[in-house]
Amino acid sequence: MKKSIILLAGMFAMMLSINTNAQTASSTATASASARIVTPLEITKNVDLAFGNIAAGPIAGTVTIATDGSRTGMGGVTLISAGNVNSAAQFSITGYASATFAITLPGTIYLSDGNSLMSVDSFVSSLGATSTLDQNGQANLNVGATVNVAAGQYAGLYTGSFDVTVAYN
């Protein structure tokens, strides 16, 4: 009798095992994975930002270059046209066609003649803070800014540099 109970218990365990396997049958599906590496976003400077010839007066003033290259003076500055060259900075941007990108301009930079400084601020972009590359993966960007001229600013050639950064969104 004891052997019968053990045999019966063993058969019951096997049946449970068979039923459990039948209930946990699995199914598999396969998906593809892909990644596309796109052309890196690149920016190239074509033209430098130039405020042109300026005469400093007895009071401080500013000279602003708009993104279209036009310039205006305010306060104690006189814009000199003789031998003048003024321009907005111009850049070419290339990358993945129709992609959007962000533009980062500097806050304040300084121009120096080796002895004196002038600050440049209020940088503006012809494309705003974000833009989109055309169907050929290209965009043109103009950058303007304002130079702050002190009262009686020393005569000389003041130079400096600034960075414009572009990044895919």
Secondary structure in CASP SS format (residue, H / E / C, confidence):
PFRMAT SS
TARGET T0000
AUTHOR 0000-0000-0000
METHOD secondary structure of the structure
MODEL  1
M C 1.00
K H 1.00
K H 1.00
S H 1.00
I H 1.00
I H 1.00
L H 1.00
L H 1.00
A H 1.00
G H 1.00
M H 1.00
F H 1.00
A H 1.00
M H 1.00
M H 1.00
L H 1.00
S H 1.00
I H 1.00
N H 1.00
T H 1.00
N H 1.00
A H 1.00
Q H 1.00
T C 1.00
A C 1.00
S C 1.00
S C 1.00
T C 1.00
A C 1.00
T C 1.00
A C 1.00
S C 1.00
A C 1.00
S C 1.00
A C 1.00
R C 1.00
I C 1.00
V C 1.00
T C 1.00
P C 1.00
L C 1.00
E E 1.00
I E 1.00
T E 1.00
K E 1.00
N E 1.00
V E 1.00
D C 1.00
L C 1.00
A E 1.00
F C 1.00
G C 1.00
N E 1.00
I E 1.00
A E 1.00
A E 1.00
G E 1.00
P E 1.00
I E 1.00
A E 1.00
G E 1.00
T E 1.00
V E 1.00
T E 1.00
I E 1.00
A C 1.00
T C 1.00
D C 1.00
G C 1.00
S C 1.00
R E 1.00
T E 1.00
G E 1.00
M E 1.00
G E 1.00
G E 1.00
V E 1.00
T E 1.00
L E 1.00
I E 1.00
S C 1.00
A C 1.00
G C 1.00
N C 1.00
V C 1.00
N C 1.00
S E 1.00
A C 1.00
A E 1.00
Q E 1.00
F E 1.00
S E 1.00
I E 1.00
T E 1.00
G C 1.00
Y C 1.00
A C 1.00
S C 1.00
A C 1.00
T E 1.00
F E 1.00
A E 1.00
I E 1.00
T E 1.00
L C 1.00
P C 1.00
G C 1.00
T C 1.00
I E 1.00
Y E 1.00
L E 1.00
S E 1.00
D C 1.00
G C 1.00
N C 1.00
S C 1.00
L E 1.00
M E 1.00
S E 1.00
V E 1.00
D E 1.00
S E 1.00
F E 1.00
V E 1.00
S E 1.00
S C 1.00
L C 1.00
G C 1.00
A C 1.00
T E 1.00
S E 1.00
T E 1.00
L C 1.00
D C 1.00
Q C 1.00
N C 1.00
G C 1.00
Q E 1.00
A E 1.00
N E 1.00
L E 1.00
N E 1.00
V E 1.00
G E 1.00
A E 1.00
T E 1.00
V E 1.00
N E 1.00
V E 1.00
A C 1.00
A C 1.00
G C 1.00
Q C 1.00
Y C 1.00
A C 1.00
G C 1.00
L C 1.00
Y C 1.00
T E 1.00
G C 1.00
S C 1.00
F C 1.00
D C 1.00
V C 1.00
T E 1.00
V E 1.00
A E 1.00
Y E 1.00
N C 1.00
END
